[in-house]
Amino acid sequence: MVNLDGMLSIVMPAYNEEKLIYNSIKETLRIVEKFVPELEIVVVNDGSRDNTKSEIEKAVKEDDRVRMISSTKNRGKGNAIIAGVSQVEGKYVAFVDADLELNPSQLEGYLQKMLDDNKDVVIGCKFHKDSKLDYPFKRKVISMGYYIMLLVMFHLNVRDTQTGLKVFRVEAIKPVAHLVRTSGFAYDIELLVAIHRRGFTIAQMPVEVVYVRDSGSRRIGMKDIWQAFIDTWAIFGRVYFKHYYD
């Protein structure tokens, strides 16, 4: 049991997840309630075209700890996350992906790390020496290059911004979440840069990934990488020329 002095709010974005979302919500509740006595899940239906919304509604009816935000249009994971953050009621905020490839049981260690080391943010890092996953060499090279880029551009000493499992103190994320303008893969970067610019501290923890999708559905193409590169330079402009996050 983690001795939190308040509620944990879990934000779970979902797009076309009708096969997974109901079980993912129920499983997350079952797992997390073992170490956090007070919690809620804010599930964000990001304009799904299948029965995701009705599956979430079923979970909402069964458990009053589950709430839903629903959009009629697909606005991207970044926008879904920020919409969820705007509605949380807890003192701590966690991000969990709908497929649960990153098991929410890992949040126990993240929250304990936050309390023990007095950190404001704790994020999962695929490149941590204790992480357990099969990560392609090509992705490792790209990610290492990106890490150096972020270190030089923003002094952000974070090796992996993209892992979906993250925990925040609400006072670190709430004041800056509405400032995020990126909806694609770089939204994590913008959020962490904004938090870092406000002087909050970030720690990294290992992750264990259990894949539930086929490899094709997890593929990130060069188009995505190029867009993230462009978005990162846009963030650079907002940091140093507009002082947008200060």
RAZI-V950190 format. One line per field, one symbol per residue. psi: psi as a letter, one per 40 degrees, with the letter a starting at -180 (. if undefined). Layout:
psi: ???
//
This chain:
psi: hhgifaihhhhhihhffdddddddddddddddedehdhiihhhhhgfieafdddddddddddheehiihhieiheidddddddddeeieieihihhidefdhhededdddddddddefidhhiiheeideihihhidddddddddddddddddefhghdheehehihiidedddeedeeheheaeedddddddddddeeiihiiiiihhhheiiddeehhiddddddddddddddddddedefde.
//
